[in-house]
Structure formats: structure tokens, C-alpha cells
Amino acid sequence: MTGESGNASALAARIEHTTLRAEATAADIRRLCAEAREHRFVAVCVNPVRVRLAVAELAGSGVRVCSVVGFPLGASLPEVKAEEARRARDEGAGEIDMVMNIGVLRDGDPAAVRDDVASVRHAVGGGILKVILETAILGPREIELASVLAVEAGADFVKTSTGFNAAGGAQVEHVRLIRRAIGERAGI
């Protein structure tokens, strides 16, 4: 493909189509999957309770299924996050987006932050692990530290925000801080 069509395909191959609203119905998930299939998005991201449905809807399409862990607060126990990730993986999710425990980060306990992420990394096995930092509530040094800890614990990608926090979402400067902290060791 060339021109606009080629650019659109390249962009679509980077889009993770998402519905994480608490009120999302089975019909909403079917629609999400149909749109992802039609536009050839790389993945859909759904709540754990909708993984089986998304996997069935996307069978044979090449569109991956992603699910969230500890969403949207990140304040679940590490073993709960790991079990949630394991179950989503067993039901067909090839990607997991976990929310980092920001309270523990702010407690100044980097080992606990690493252990939290590592427990989910272990549960995901060979699947893709993305760690959401909720950067809108973090200062620059916290963003850099959180990014490094996530990668040290096995994250494949570091993400800025859930989109659910009242403080706001992703900012370009947050992406720059993450990249500066992790270099090319993981995606953003």
C-alpha cells in the first residue's frame, strides 16, 4: 500500500481499541471487536470479565485481546493482580495492562513496587506486560523512578495513564520523561 491508504494501515496497526467503562455491555464489546476487525487494529482492551467474549469475537482476525489488572487504582494486593492477570491470560488475553501501585511508590519502597510488577510479569508469562503509571498525579522524578522500576521488573511497555483519574491524562512531557528514564529498553 502507498499514500494515505498505507499511512492509515500503519496507524491502525498501532491502535489498541478500548472499552473499559463499568457499564460496557456485551453488545458494546461485540461492536468494539467488529470495529477492531474492520479497521485491523492491533488489539482491543477490555475488562477481565469480557476477555472470553472478545477472544471469541476476534477468533481468526489477528487482532489481539488485552485486559487490565488492578484497574483503575493500582491499589490491589500483588497476589490479587497476579491472579487477575493469570486468569485473563488463561482466557486468551495476550496482553495485560496493569496499574502500578502509586501509594507504595510514594512510600519510598522501590522493592515493593518492583515486586508488584514482577508478580504480574510472572503471571503473564510470555505475554505482553504494560505498566500504567498514572503520570498526571506524579512529579517528574516519580515518573522517571516509576518507569525504571517497571522496566527492571519486566515491563514490555510503560504507559502514562488510565484515563480515569480526575487529575487528567497523558501529556507529551510525561512521554519524554519516560523515554529519558528507560531509553530503548521498553516501549511507551
Beta strands, then each sheet from edge to edge (+ up, - down):
strand 1: 16-19
strand 2: 43-46
strand 3: 64-69
strand 4: 95-99
strand 5: 128-132
strand 6: 157-159
sheet 1: 1+ 2+ 3+ 4+ 5+ 6+
end
